[in-house]
Amino acid sequence: MKNILIGMMLLFVTFSTQAQDKKNKNAKYEIEVGGNCDMCKKRIEKAAFSVKGVKSADYHLDHNTLHLIINEEKCSILDVEKAIANVGHDTDKVKAKDEVYESLHGCCHYERK
């Protein structure tokens, strides 16, 4: 009887820890990204889609936000923000390098924070 009880407790602990580690395959995020024009929109969305695991990326120029759906088993939101910063656009957590920002077309020079 004692062995059965211990076995059931072990099984319960195993299932509960697996449930905590499970990541969302359709996680929704909204991040702020600096941009000004349609060229920025295309560049930002292309950079987001370059990250494996991004299912949807839609940049809204009117309020400078990128709406994302990602598979958290394949990527993180930080991976996406780094990819966007690498093409010259600042995000909430990752700032683009100055030389990359300066290489953007003149109309793409948004106001940096």
MOPAC internal coordinates of N, CA, C and O (Angstrom, degrees):
PM7 1SCF
backbone

  N    0.0000 0     0.00 0     0.00 0    0    0    0
  C    1.4482 1     0.00 0     0.00 0    1    0    0
  C    1.5334 1   110.72 1     0.00 0    2    1    0
  O    1.2310 1   120.80 1   139.25 1    3    2    1
  N    1.3270 1   116.08 1   -40.75 1    3    2    1
  C    1.4527 1   120.91 1  -179.80 1    5    3    2
  C    1.5346 1   110.47 1   -63.38 1    6    5    3
  O    1.2310 1   119.95 1   139.95 1    7    6    5
  N    1.3364 1   117.69 1   -40.05 1    7    6    5
  C    1.4648 1   122.12 1   179.66 1    9    7    6
  C    1.5252 1   111.50 1   -65.27 1   10    9    7
  O    1.2310 1   120.33 1   142.59 1   11   10    9
  N    1.3239 1   116.98 1   -37.41 1   11   10    9
  C    1.4615 1   120.88 1   178.68 1   13   11   10
  C    1.5277 1   110.09 1   -66.33 1   14   13   11
  O    1.2310 1   120.53 1   136.49 1   15   14   13
  N    1.3131 1   116.59 1   -43.51 1   15   14   13
  C    1.4559 1   121.13 1   179.18 1   17   15   14
  C    1.5341 1   111.20 1   -62.50 1   18   17   15
  O    1.2310 1   120.13 1   135.94 1   19   18   17
  N    1.3051 1   117.36 1   -44.06 1   19   18   17
  C    1.4652 1   121.89 1   178.30 1   21   19   18
  C    1.5220 1   110.22 1   -64.24 1   22   21   19
  O    1.2310 1   120.46 1   138.30 1   23   22   21
  N    1.3277 1   116.73 1   -41.70 1   23   22   21
  C    1.4658 1   121.24 1   178.01 1   25   23   22
  C    1.5192 1   112.18 1   -61.93 1   26   25   23
  O    1.2310 1   120.44 1   138.51 1   27   26   25
  N    1.3240 1   116.77 1   -41.49 1   27   26   25
  C    1.4644 1   120.36 1   179.58 1   29   27   26
  C    1.5267 1   110.73 1   -67.66 1   30   29   27
  O    1.2310 1   120.09 1   141.40 1   31   30   29
  N    1.3247 1   117.43 1   -38.60 1   31   30   29
  C    1.4587 1   120.84 1   178.40 1   33   31   30
  C    1.5291 1   110.59 1   -65.34 1   34   33   31
  O    1.2310 1   120.61 1   138.31 1   35   34   33
  N    1.3142 1   116.43 1   -41.69 1   35   34   33
  C    1.4609 1   121.32 1   178.54 1   37   35   34
  C    1.5288 1   110.79 1   -63.28 1   38   37   35
  O    1.2310 1   120.26 1   138.21 1   39   38   37
  N    1.2989 1   117.12 1   -41.79 1   39   38   37
  C    1.4559 1   122.37 1   178.11 1   41   39   38
  C    1.5310 1   110.54 1   -63.19 1   42   41   39
  O    1.2310 1   120.36 1   137.08 1   43   42   41
  N    1.3249 1   116.92 1   -42.92 1   43   42   41
  C    1.4655 1   121.67 1   178.79 1   45   43   42
  C    1.5241 1   110.85 1   -61.93 1   46   45   43
  O    1.2310 1   120.14 1   135.43 1   47   46   45
  N    1.3336 1   117.35 1   -44.57 1   47   46   45
  C    1.4597 1   121.60 1   179.98 1   49   47   46
  C    1.5243 1   110.40 1   -63.62 1   50   49   47
  O    1.2310 1   120.11 1   140.13 1   51   50   49
  N    1.3215 1   117.40 1   -39.87 1   51   50   49
  C    1.4632 1   121.90 1   179.49 1   53   51   50
  C    1.5206 1   110.99 1   -61.76 1   54   53   51
  O    1.2310 1   120.23 1   132.73 1   55   54   53
  N    1.3238 1   117.17 1   -47.27 1   55   54   53
  C    1.4635 1   120.75 1  -179.83 1   57   55   54
  C    1.5236 1   111.82 1   -66.66 1   58   57   55
  O    1.2310 1   119.56 1   141.68 1   59   58   57
  N    1.3001 1   118.44 1   -38.32 1   59   58   57
  C    1.4636 1   120.15 1  -177.97 1   61   59   58
  C    1.5260 1   111.34 1   -69.76 1   62   61   59
  O    1.2310 1   119.21 1   144.85 1   63   62   61
  N    1.3271 1   119.10 1   -35.15 1   63   62   61
  C    1.4641 1   120.30 1   178.60 1   65   63   62
  C    1.5207 1   110.65 1   -73.31 1   66   65   63
  O    1.2310 1   119.06 1   146.81 1   67   66   65
  N    1.3135 1   119.41 1   -33.19 1   67   66   65
  C    1.4563 1   121.37 1   176.73 1   69   67   66
  C    1.5163 1   110.65 1   -66.51 1   70   69   67
  O    1.2310 1   119.73 1   142.37 1   71   70   69
  N    1.2921 1   118.12 1   -37.63 1   71   70   69
  C    1.4574 1   121.80 1  -179.63 1   73   71   70
  C    1.5240 1   110.96 1   -65.76 1   74   73   71
  O    1.2310 1   119.76 1   147.10 1   75   74   73
  N    1.3111 1   118.05 1   -32.90 1   75   74   73
  C    1.4579 1   121.37 1  -179.60 1   77   75   74
  C    1.5221 1   111.75 1   -74.04 1   78   77   75
  O    1.2310 1   119.75 1   149.90 1   79   78   77
  N    1.3280 1   118.09 1   -30.10 1   79   78   77
  C    1.4521 1   121.83 1  -177.80 1   81   79   78
  C    1.5210 1   113.31 1   -83.24 1   82   81   79
  O    1.2310 1   119.66 1   167.92 1   83   82   81
  N    1.2980 1   118.26 1   -12.08 1   83   82   81
  C    1.4493 1   121.51 1  -176.57 1   85   83   82
  C    1.5298 1   109.93 1   -67.37 1   86   85   83
  O    1.2310 1   121.02 1   -46.82 1   87   86   85
  N    1.3260 1   115.66 1   133.18 1   87   86   85
  C    1.4508 1   121.00 1  -179.65 1   89   87   86
  C    1.5171 1   109.44 1  -105.97 1   90   89   87
  O    1.2310 1   121.25 1   -25.15 1   91   90   89
  N    1.3097 1   115.22 1   154.85 1   91   90   89
  C    1.4557 1   122.34 1  -175.74 1   93   91   90
  C    1.5252 1   110.45 1   -78.29 1   94   93   91
  O    1.2310 1   120.56 1   -51.10 1   95   94   93
  N    1.3315 1   116.54 1   128.90 1   95   94   93
  C    1.4593 1   121.18 1   178.75 1   97   95   94
  C    1.5206 1   112.40 1   -83.82 1   98   97   95
  O    1.2310 1   120.10 1   168.26 1   99   98   97
  N    1.3189 1   117.42 1   -11.74 1   99   98   97
  C    1.4638 1   122.15 1   178.95 1  101   99   98
  C    1.5298 1   110.19 1  -135.05 1  102  101   99
  O    1.2310 1   120.97 1  -125.73 1  103  102  101
  N    1.3156 1   115.75 1    54.27 1  103  102  101
  C    1.4663 1   120.75 1  -179.01 1  105  103  102
  C    1.5262 1   109.55 1   -75.04 1  106  105  103
  O    1.2310 1   120.67 1   -47.01 1  107  106  105
  N    1.3180 1   116.32 1   132.99 1  107  106  105
  C    1.4600 1   121.80 1  -179.63 1  109  107  106
  C    1.5239 1   109.59 1  -104.00 1  110  109  107
  O    1.2310 1   121.46 1   -46.08 1  111  110  109
  N    1.3217 1   114.82 1   133.92 1  111  110  109
  C    1.4593 1   121.66 1   178.91 1  113  111  110
  C    1.5181 1   109.63 1  -135.89 1  114  113  111
  O    1.2310 1   121.46 1   -24.21 1  115  114  113
  N    1.3111 1   114.82 1   155.79 1  115  114  113
  C    1.4531 1   122.42 1   173.00 1  117  115  114
  C    1.5190 1   106.37 1  -135.35 1  118  117  115
  O    1.2310 1   120.85 1   -61.50 1  119  118  117
  N    1.3344 1   115.97 1   118.50 1  119  118  117
  C    1.4563 1   119.65 1  -178.62 1  121  119  118
  C    1.5242 1   109.96 1  -124.14 1  122  121  119
  O    1.2310 1   121.01 1   -29.59 1  123  122  121
  N    1.3132 1   115.66 1   150.41 1  123  122  121
  C    1.4650 1   121.48 1   177.79 1  125  123  122
  C    1.5225 1   108.46 1   -85.05 1  126  125  123
  O    1.2310 1   121.10 1   -48.39 1  127  126  125
  N    1.3404 1   115.49 1   131.61 1  127  126  125
  C    1.4631 1   121.83 1  -179.71 1  129  127  126
  C    1.5244 1   107.90 1  -136.62 1  130  129  127
  O    1.2310 1   120.59 1   -48.28 1  131  130  129
  N    1.3329 1   116.48 1   131.72 1  131  130  129
  C    1.4518 1   120.45 1   178.02 1  133  131  130
  C    1.5092 1   111.89 1   -72.93 1  134  133  131
  O    1.2310 1   120.46 1   -46.97 1  135  134  133
  N    1.3430 1   116.73 1   133.03 1  135  134  133
  C    1.4576 1   122.28 1   178.85 1  137  135  134
  C    1.5174 1   110.45 1  -172.61 1  138  137  135
  O    1.2310 1   120.48 1   -18.46 1  139  138  137
  N    1.3481 1   116.68 1   161.54 1  139  138  137
  C    1.4627 1   121.26 1  -175.12 1  141  139  138
  C    1.5190 1   115.51 1  -126.40 1  142  141  139
  O    1.2310 1   119.75 1   146.75 1  143  142  141
  N    1.3327 1   118.07 1   -33.25 1  143  142  141
  C    1.4589 1   119.37 1  -166.13 1  145  143  142
  C    1.5310 1   111.54 1  -139.51 1  146  145  143
  O    1.2310 1   121.34 1     2.75 1  147  146  145
  N    1.3254 1   115.04 1  -177.25 1  147  146  145
  C    1.4640 1   119.59 1   179.47 1  149  147  146
  C    1.5330 1   112.29 1   -65.82 1  150  149  147
  O    1.2310 1   120.07 1   149.16 1  151  150  149
  N    1.3374 1   117.48 1   -30.84 1  151  150  149
  C    1.4662 1   119.49 1   176.05 1  153  151  150
  C    1.5310 1   109.66 1   -63.94 1  154  153  151
  O    1.2310 1   120.76 1   139.78 1  155  154  153
  N    1.3257 1   116.15 1   -40.22 1  155  154  153
  C    1.4677 1   120.68 1   177.25 1  157  155  154
  C    1.5247 1   109.71 1   -62.05 1  158  157  155
  O    1.2310 1   120.71 1   133.90 1  159  158  157
  N    1.3188 1   116.25 1   -46.10 1  159  158  157
  C    1.4682 1   121.49 1  -179.45 1  161  159  158
  C    1.5235 1   110.20 1   -55.90 1  162  161  159
  O    1.2310 1   120.39 1   130.84 1  163  162  161
  N    1.3281 1   116.86 1   -49.16 1  163  162  161
  C    1.4781 1   120.65 1  -179.20 1  165  163  162
  C    1.5267 1   110.98 1   -62.94 1  166  165  163
  O    1.2310 1   120.40 1   137.29 1  167  166  165
  N    1.3318 1   116.85 1   -42.71 1  167  166  165
  C    1.4619 1   121.57 1  -178.10 1  169  167  166
  C    1.5348 1   111.32 1   -65.13 1  170  169  167
  O    1.2310 1   120.78 1   136.95 1  171  170  169
  N    1.3300 1   116.12 1   -43.05 1  171  170  169
  C    1.4687 1   121.34 1  -179.11 1  173  171  170
  C    1.5333 1   110.58 1   -65.95 1  174  173  171
  O    1.2310 1   120.45 1   133.64 1  175  174  173
  N    1.3248 1   116.75 1   -46.36 1  175  174  173
  C    1.4663 1   120.40 1  -179.85 1  177  175  174
  C    1.5247 1   111.17 1   -65.25 1  178  177  175
  O    1.2310 1   120.20 1   139.82 1  179  178  177
  N    1.3355 1   117.22 1   -40.18 1  179  178  177
  C    1.4640 1   120.96 1   178.21 1  181  179  178
  C    1.5302 1   110.94 1   -62.92 1  182  181  179
  O    1.2310 1   120.63 1   138.15 1  183  182  181
  N    1.3274 1   116.41 1   -41.85 1  183  182  181
  C    1.4688 1   120.50 1   178.70 1  185  183  182
  C    1.5287 1   110.48 1   -64.13 1  186  185  183
  O    1.2310 1   120.42 1   138.70 1  187  186  185
  N    1.3246 1   116.81 1   -41.30 1  187  186  185
  C    1.4659 1   120.13 1   179.12 1  189  187  186
  C    1.5255 1   110.61 1   -63.62 1  190  189  187
  O    1.2310 1   120.37 1   134.95 1  191  190  189
  N    1.3308 1   116.90 1   -45.05 1  191  190  189
  C    1.4630 1   120.52 1  -179.42 1  193  191  190
  C    1.5296 1   112.70 1   -68.59 1  194  193  191
  O    1.2310 1   119.81 1   163.49 1  195  194  193
  N    1.3328 1   117.97 1   -16.51 1  195  194  193
  C    1.4666 1   120.33 1   178.44 1  197  195  194
  C    1.5311 1   111.51 1   -71.61 1  198  197  195
  O    1.2310 1   120.24 1   165.18 1  199  198  197
  N    1.3169 1   117.14 1   -14.82 1  199  198  197
  C    1.4606 1   121.76 1   179.82 1  201  199  198
  C    1.5273 1   108.31 1   -88.16 1  202  201  199
  O    1.2310 1   121.10 1   -56.53 1  203  202  201
  N    1.3224 1   115.49 1   123.47 1  203  202  201
  C    1.4587 1   120.08 1   179.82 1  205  203  202
  C    1.5315 1   109.32 1   -64.34 1  206  205  203
  O    1.2310 1   120.98 1   -53.42 1  207  206  205
  N    1.3175 1   115.74 1   126.58 1  207  206  205
  C    1.4528 1   120.77 1  -179.28 1  209  207  206
  C    1.5229 1   113.21 1   112.69 1  210  209  207
  O    1.2310 1   120.37 1   169.07 1  211  210  209
  N    1.3509 1   116.90 1   -10.93 1  211  210  209
  C    1.4610 1   120.16 1   176.71 1  213  211  210
  C    1.5255 1   108.25 1   -81.36 1  214  213  211
  O    1.2310 1   120.84 1   -58.33 1  215  214  213
  N    1.3164 1   116.00 1   121.67 1  215  214  213
  C    1.4627 1   121.14 1  -178.63 1  217  215  214
  C    1.5252 1   111.94 1   -96.70 1  218  217  215
  O    1.2310 1   120.20 1   145.88 1  219  218  217
  N    1.3174 1   117.22 1   -34.12 1  219  218  217
  C    1.4581 1   121.74 1  -178.64 1  221  219  218
  C    1.5194 1   109.13 1  -147.18 1  222  221  219
  O    1.2310 1   121.20 1   -41.34 1  223  222  221
  N    1.3345 1   115.31 1   138.66 1  223  222  221
  C    1.4653 1   121.35 1   177.07 1  225  223  222
  C    1.5224 1   107.57 1  -144.42 1  226  225  223
  O    1.2310 1   120.54 1   -62.22 1  227  226  225
  N    1.3112 1   116.57 1   117.78 1  227  226  225
  C    1.4626 1   121.61 1  -178.15 1  229  227  226
  C    1.5257 1   108.62 1  -134.53 1  230  229  227
  O    1.2310 1   120.99 1   -68.31 1  231  230  229
  N    1.3411 1   115.71 1   111.69 1  231  230  229
  C    1.4591 1   121.40 1  -178.54 1  233  231  230
  C    1.5215 1   109.89 1   -92.49 1  234  233  231
  O    1.2310 1   121.00 1   -47.19 1  235  234  233
  N    1.3281 1   115.70 1   132.81 1  235  234  233
  C    1.4639 1   122.30 1   179.96 1  237  235  234
  C    1.5253 1   108.88 1  -110.03 1  238  237  235
  O    1.2310 1   120.98 1   -70.10 1  239  238  237
  N    1.3282 1   115.73 1   109.90 1  239  238  237
  C    1.4600 1   121.37 1  -178.73 1  241  239  238
  C    1.5227 1   113.19 1   -65.09 1  242  241  239
  O    1.2310 1   120.45 1   147.95 1  243  242  241
  N    1.3360 1   116.74 1   -32.05 1  243  242  241
  C    1.4553 1   119.80 1  -175.11 1  245  243  242
  C    1.5259 1   113.55 1   -64.63 1  246  245  243
  O    1.2310 1   120.06 1   150.87 1  247  246  245
  N    1.3314 1   117.50 1   -29.13 1  247  246  245
  C    1.4671 1   119.01 1   177.83 1  249  247  246
  C    1.5328 1   112.66 1  -132.26 1  250  249  247
  O    1.2310 1   120.52 1  -162.88 1  251  250  249
  N    1.3382 1   116.61 1    17.12 1  251  250  249
  C    1.4784 1   123.59 1   174.32 1  253  251  250
  C    1.5194 1   113.89 1    50.60 1  254  253  251
  O    1.2310 1   120.57 1  -133.61 1  255  254  253
  N    1.3250 1   116.52 1    46.39 1  255  254  253
  C    1.4598 1   120.00 1   176.51 1  257  255  254
  C    1.5213 1   110.32 1  -124.10 1  258  257  255
  O    1.2310 1   121.95 1   -33.98 1  259  258  257
  N    1.3047 1   113.88 1   146.02 1  259  258  257
  C    1.4558 1   121.76 1   176.47 1  261  259  258
  C    1.5159 1   107.59 1  -109.15 1  262  261  259
  O    1.2310 1   120.71 1   -58.26 1  263  262  261
  N    1.3228 1   116.25 1   121.74 1  263  262  261
  C    1.4557 1   122.22 1   177.79 1  265  263  262
  C    1.5226 1   107.32 1   -95.83 1  266  265  263
  O    1.2310 1   120.95 1   -56.51 1  267  266  265
  N    1.3201 1   115.79 1   123.49 1  267  266  265
  C    1.4681 1   121.72 1  -174.57 1  269  267  266
  C    1.5170 1   111.71 1  -123.38 1  270  269  267
  O    1.2310 1   121.41 1   -31.63 1  271  270  269
  N    1.3190 1   114.90 1   148.37 1  271  270  269
  C    1.4564 1   122.39 1   164.55 1  273  271  270
  C    1.5203 1   105.08 1  -127.19 1  274  273  271
  O    1.2310 1   120.99 1   -59.42 1  275  274  273
  N    1.3384 1   115.72 1   120.58 1  275  274  273
  C    1.4662 1   120.46 1  -177.41 1  277  275  274
  C    1.5188 1   110.72 1  -128.42 1  278  277  275
  O    1.2310 1   121.72 1   -22.57 1  279  278  277
  N    1.3206 1   114.31 1   157.43 1  279  278  277
  C    1.4548 1   122.04 1   172.14 1  281  279  278
  C    1.5273 1   106.08 1   -94.71 1  282  281  279
  O    1.2310 1   120.54 1   -71.77 1  283  282  281
  N    1.3252 1   116.57 1   108.23 1  283  282  281
  C    1.4606 1   120.75 1  -176.07 1  285  283  282
  C    1.5274 1   112.88 1   -69.41 1  286  285  283
  O    1.2310 1   120.14 1   169.73 1  287  286  285
  N    1.3282 1   117.33 1   -10.27 1  287  286  285
  C    1.4622 1   119.57 1   174.95 1  289  287  286
  C    1.5239 1   110.88 1   -77.14 1  290  289  287
  O    1.2310 1   120.27 1   160.56 1  291  290  289
  N    1.3405 1   117.09 1   -19.44 1  291  290  289
  C    1.4599 1   121.38 1  -176.83 1  293  291  290
  C    1.5198 1   113.80 1  -109.62 1  294  293  291
  O    1.2310 1   119.83 1   154.86 1  295  294  293
  N    1.3377 1   117.93 1   -25.14 1  295  294  293
  C    1.4659 1   120.36 1  -178.90 1  297  295  294
  C    1.5187 1   109.97 1  -155.28 1  298  297  295
  O    1.2310 1   121.44 1    -8.59 1  299  298  297
  N    1.3031 1   114.85 1   171.41 1  299  298  297
  C    1.4666 1   120.65 1   176.29 1  301  299  298
  C    1.5215 1   108.64 1  -121.08 1  302  301  299
  O    1.2310 1   120.84 1   -14.09 1  303  302  301
  N    1.3079 1   116.01 1   165.91 1  303  302  301
  C    1.4590 1   120.47 1   177.78 1  305  303  302
  C    1.5286 1   110.28 1   -63.76 1  306  305  303
  O    1.2310 1   120.33 1   148.44 1  307  306  305
  N    1.3283 1   116.98 1   -31.56 1  307  306  305
  C    1.4645 1   120.69 1   177.93 1  309  307  306
  C    1.5322 1   111.10 1   -66.00 1  310  309  307
  O    1.2310 1   119.85 1   143.65 1  311  310  309
  N    1.3278 1   117.89 1   -36.35 1  311  310  309
  C    1.4726 1   121.22 1   176.02 1  313  311  310
  C    1.5243 1   110.55 1   -59.09 1  314  313  311
  O    1.2310 1   120.77 1   137.27 1  315  314  313
  N    1.3137 1   116.14 1   -42.73 1  315  314  313
  C    1.4678 1   121.30 1  -179.73 1  317  315  314
  C    1.5245 1   109.99 1   -67.31 1  318  317  315
  O    1.2310 1   120.07 1   136.14 1  319  318  317
  N    1.3262 1   117.47 1   -43.86 1  319  318  317
  C    1.4658 1   120.55 1  -179.75 1  321  319  318
  C    1.5296 1   111.20 1   -62.90 1  322  321  319
  O    1.2310 1   119.97 1   142.26 1  323  322  321
  N    1.3206 1   117.65 1   -37.74 1  323  322  321
  C    1.4684 1   120.71 1   177.40 1  325  323  322
  C    1.5201 1   111.14 1   -65.07 1  326  325  323
  O    1.2310 1   120.09 1   138.55 1  327  326  325
  N    1.3285 1   117.44 1   -41.45 1  327  326  325
  C    1.4690 1   121.39 1   179.33 1  329  327  326
  C    1.5257 1   110.60 1   -62.98 1  330  329  327
  O    1.2310 1   120.33 1   140.36 1  331  330  329
  N    1.3144 1   116.98 1   -39.64 1  331  330  329
  C    1.4657 1   121.41 1   179.67 1  333  331  330
  C    1.5319 1   110.21 1   -69.19 1  334  333  331
  O    1.2310 1   120.20 1   139.08 1  335  334  333
  N    1.3176 1   117.22 1   -40.92 1  335  334  333
  C    1.4716 1   120.83 1   177.89 1  337  335  334
  C    1.5327 1   110.56 1   -64.60 1  338  337  335
  O    1.2310 1   120.08 1   147.08 1  339  338  337
  N    1.3212 1   117.46 1   -32.92 1  339  338  337
  C    1.4690 1   120.93 1   179.91 1  341  339  338
  C    1.5222 1   113.06 1   -65.89 1  342  341  339
  O    1.2310 1   119.86 1   160.30 1  343  342  341
  N    1.3475 1   117.88 1   -19.70 1  343  342  341
  C    1.4647 1   120.51 1   177.39 1  345  343  342
  C    1.5260 1   111.75 1  -100.90 1  346  345  343
  O    1.2310 1   119.92 1  -173.76 1  347  346  345
  N    1.3405 1   117.77 1     6.24 1  347  346  345
  C    1.4537 1   121.31 1   171.36 1  349  347  346
  C    1.5107 1   117.70 1   107.54 1  350  349  347
  O    1.2310 1   119.57 1  -170.20 1  351  350  349
  N    1.3196 1   118.43 1     9.80 1  351  350  349
  C    1.4615 1   120.41 1  -177.36 1  353  351  350
  C    1.5291 1   110.99 1  -116.30 1  354  353  351
  O    1.2310 1   120.98 1   -51.25 1  355  354  353
  N    1.3295 1   115.73 1   128.75 1  355  354  353
  C    1.4657 1   121.74 1   178.67 1  357  355  354
  C    1.5262 1   110.01 1   -74.28 1  358  357  355
  O    1.2310 1   121.10 1   -35.55 1  359  358  357
  N    1.3309 1   115.50 1   144.45 1  359  358  357
  C    1.4568 1   121.85 1   174.72 1  361  359  358
  C    1.5252 1   108.49 1  -120.55 1  362  361  359
  O    1.2310 1   121.18 1     3.86 1  363  362  361
  N    1.3222 1   115.34 1  -176.14 1  363  362  361
  C    1.4675 1   120.14 1   178.95 1  365  363  362
  C    1.5257 1   111.86 1   -56.06 1  366  365  363
  O    1.2310 1   120.65 1   136.81 1  367  366  365
  N    1.3269 1   116.35 1   -43.19 1  367  366  365
  C    1.4672 1   120.78 1  -171.12 1  369  367  366
  C    1.5229 1   114.91 1  -110.29 1  370  369  367
  O    1.2310 1   120.05 1   160.03 1  371  370  369
  N    1.3369 1   117.51 1   -19.97 1  371  370  369
  C    1.4657 1   120.48 1  -174.65 1  373  371  370
  C    1.5219 1   109.37 1  -126.18 1  374  373  371
  O    1.2310 1   121.11 1   -54.21 1  375  374  373
  N    1.3253 1   115.48 1   125.79 1  375  374  373
  C    1.4575 1   120.87 1   179.06 1  377  375  374
  C    1.5261 1   109.37 1   -98.08 1  378  377  375
  O    1.2310 1   120.81 1   -41.77 1  379  378  377
  N    1.3224 1   116.05 1   138.23 1  379  378  377
  C    1.4658 1   121.24 1   178.02 1  381  379  378
  C    1.5297 1   109.82 1   -69.95 1  382  381  379
  O    1.2310 1   121.17 1   -29.70 1  383  382  381
  N    1.3195 1   115.36 1   150.30 1  383  382  381
  C    1.4652 1   119.33 1   175.95 1  385  383  382
  C    1.5257 1   108.69 1   -65.85 1  386  385  383
  O    1.2310 1   120.93 1   -35.73 1  387  386  385
  N    1.3300 1   115.82 1   144.27 1  387  386  385
  C    1.4651 1   121.64 1  -177.07 1  389  387  386
  C    1.5279 1   111.93 1   -57.38 1  390  389  387
  O    1.2310 1   120.24 1   137.12 1  391  390  389
  N    1.3404 1   117.14 1   -42.88 1  391  390  389
  C    1.4678 1   119.72 1  -177.51 1  393  391  390
  C    1.5317 1   111.92 1   -66.40 1  394  393  391
  O    1.2310 1   120.14 1   147.80 1  395  394  393
  N    1.3294 1   117.34 1   -32.20 1  395  394  393
  C    1.4716 1   120.61 1   177.62 1  397  395  394
  C    1.5265 1   109.04 1   -72.28 1  398  397  395
  O    1.2310 1   120.29 1   136.82 1  399  398  397
  N    1.3287 1   117.06 1   -43.18 1  399  398  397
  C    1.4647 1   121.07 1   177.60 1  401  399  398
  C    1.5288 1   110.49 1   -59.82 1  402  401  399
  O    1.2310 1   120.34 1   135.11 1  403  402  401
  N    1.3238 1   116.95 1   -44.89 1  403  402  401
  C    1.4674 1   121.56 1  -178.40 1  405  403  402
  C    1.5234 1   112.14 1   -64.94 1  406  405  403
  O    1.2310 1   119.75 1   154.26 1  407  406  405
  N    1.3235 1   118.08 1   -25.74 1  407  406  405
  C    1.4636 1   121.15 1  -179.52 1  409  407  406
  C    1.5324 1   112.79 1   -79.59 1  410  409  407
  O    1.2310 1   119.96 1   172.04 1  411  410  409
  N    1.3351 1   117.69 1    -7.96 1  411  410  409
  C    1.4628 1   120.57 1   177.29 1  413  411  410
  C    1.5251 1   110.22 1   -67.42 1  414  413  411
  O    1.2310 1   120.93 1   -25.37 1  415  414  413
  N    1.3240 1   115.83 1   154.63 1  415  414  413
  C    1.4703 1   121.67 1   175.28 1  417  415  414
  C    1.5318 1   108.94 1   -55.66 1  418  417  415
  O    1.2310 1   119.80 1   -28.60 1  419  418  417
  N    1.3123 1   117.99 1   151.40 1  419  418  417
  C    1.4601 1   123.14 1  -176.12 1  421  419  418
  C    1.5190 1   113.94 1   -54.75 1  422  421  419
  O    1.2310 1   120.15 1   139.65 1  423  422  421
  N    1.3418 1   117.31 1   -40.35 1  423  422  421
  C    1.4657 1   119.01 1  -178.40 1  425  423  422
  C    1.5231 1   112.13 1   -72.54 1  426  425  423
  O    1.2310 1   120.41 1   167.34 1  427  426  425
  N    1.3161 1   116.83 1   -12.66 1  427  426  425
  C    1.4758 1   121.59 1  -178.97 1  429  427  426
  C    1.5208 1   112.96 1   -89.93 1  430  429  427
  O    1.2310 1   120.19 1   177.28 1  431  430  429
  N    1.3292 1   117.25 1    -2.72 1  431  430  429
  C    1.4667 1   120.05 1   179.71 1  433  431  430
  C    1.5211 1   109.60 1   -76.98 1  434  433  431
  O    1.2310 1   121.52 1   -86.50 1  435  434  433
  N    1.3172 1   114.69 1    93.50 1  435  434  433
  C    1.4564 1   122.95 1   179.03 1  437  435  434
  C    1.5133 1   108.78 1   -80.92 1  438  437  435
  O    1.2310 1   120.24 1   -12.98 1  439  438  437
  N    1.3256 1   117.16 1   167.02 1  439  438  437
  C    1.4551 1   121.48 1   178.67 1  441  439  438
  C    1.5291 1   109.03 1   -77.42 1  442  441  439
  O    1.2310 1   121.28 1   -61.73 1  443  442  441
  N    1.3212 1   115.15 1   118.27 1  443  442  441
  C    1.4731 1   120.26 1  -178.42 1  445  443  442
  C    1.5255 1   110.03 1   -86.59 1  446  445  443
  O    1.2310 1   121.49 1   -32.56 1  447  446  445
  N    1.3247 1   114.75 1   147.44 1  447  446  445
  C    1.4830 1   120.42 1   179.12 1  449  447  446
  C    1.4967 1   110.85 1   -91.33 1  450  449  447
  O    1.2310 1   120.10 1   180.00 1  451  450  449

